[in-house]
């Protein structure tokens, strides 16, 4: 027992009153050089869309860094990293995205592809986003990771994907959308259904 | 290659409700069935969004002053500190709240409880903690309301709280309840927290010192996020 921590409770059906931001899905401005679009649906155990969920993302910048004082490469600074520091445009990059789902269960994130997280062979990580999903019916958030289907070599070497049973890894891979460069598709299945197997969720 | 200390955050045991809580019927089709895969905390997990003042405007912390007139209901002050489990303050952290009005009705199209809406209350608020981790909201006490979980089911009065700490691992969304609520015993959401002592930590306490004479009742509620383990060392190029 960890002493004193406040327990989690569900967001309930009315999170739309307090949590969505107009700019939430836009980790960068959509006009930013190199912006990518991630879309998908949150689905329940009947294969039905979850229209009252919230998906949040957190990720590194294109050079693999975080604008955070606990990133050892940050020199202790906090705040927004600008892609200009990473060879991109000049718009702000927030690292964090938030999208409430629509009636069809869909969410949207517009961001920059994160870089490989540097480290030695054991610790280097393939480009990824950490995702939290909140919804009525979930008494605590669930956490998953999104990897990119066009980063196969990096994915094959990723230490976290390596801990996931091989048959379930596909649920963590966002598929490039044919004919739409820079677009990726990533459904989140809270349970298995005819729509597909349950997404891998992580205990952090 | 340099060696750098990465923080890591304690994994709470026996605090949060199990996702599989069948008494709460909405969990049946939504709570994952498979055990989660352990994720060692690496850079992505020990960093997180440090959202600042740009997310908060002047009236966001006073839910009674966001409309032309004051909302109906019992005016209250809710204040406290955001701490981690080692007792350290969490400064400059974004808190977002939402709640029902005094009649137990949410300003949301999906809420069909036949209780009146209040044109002077939208139920949303935001603030940042100060350098000592303190926060303060002025609002009205939310009403209890019925829901369809089971026959004659009612939610105890509560305010939803969303918190960003310093790291992805510290993210928390919870509900704050009021002392002595007679509806606790039949509420599967409140009771989804297995440890009775942990349940009590979701209940604010009435505080006469916070109460302002001739103005508003005061409640005190501290929120505790996951604390840090001792630093571990990880190699970074």
Interface residues (C-beta under 8 A of the other chain):
Chain A: X1 X2 X3 X4 X5 X6 X7 X8 X9 X10 X11 X12 X13 X14 X15 X16 X17 X18 X19 X21 X44 X45 X46 X48 X50 X52 X56 X58 X59 X60 X66 X67 X68 X70 X71 X72 X73 X78 X79 X94 X95 X96 X117 X118 X119 X120 X123 X125 X128 X130 X132 X134 X135 X136 X137 X138 X139 X140 X141 X142 X143 X145 X160 X163 X164 X190 X191 X192 X198 X199 X200 X201 X202 X203 X204
Chain B: X1 X2 X4 X5 X6 X7 X10 X11 X12 X13 X14 X15 X16 X17 X18 X19 X21 X24 X26 X27 X28 X29 X30 X31 X32 X33 X34 X36 X37 X38 X39 X40 X41 X42 X43 X44 X45 X46 X47 X48 X49 X50 X51 X52 X55 X85 X96 X97 X98 X106 X107 X108 X110 X111 X122 X123 X124 X125 X160 X162 X166 X167 X168 X169 X171 X172 X173 X174 X175 X189 X190 X192 X193 X195 X198 X199 X201 X202 X223 X224 X225 X226 X227 X234 X235 X236 X237
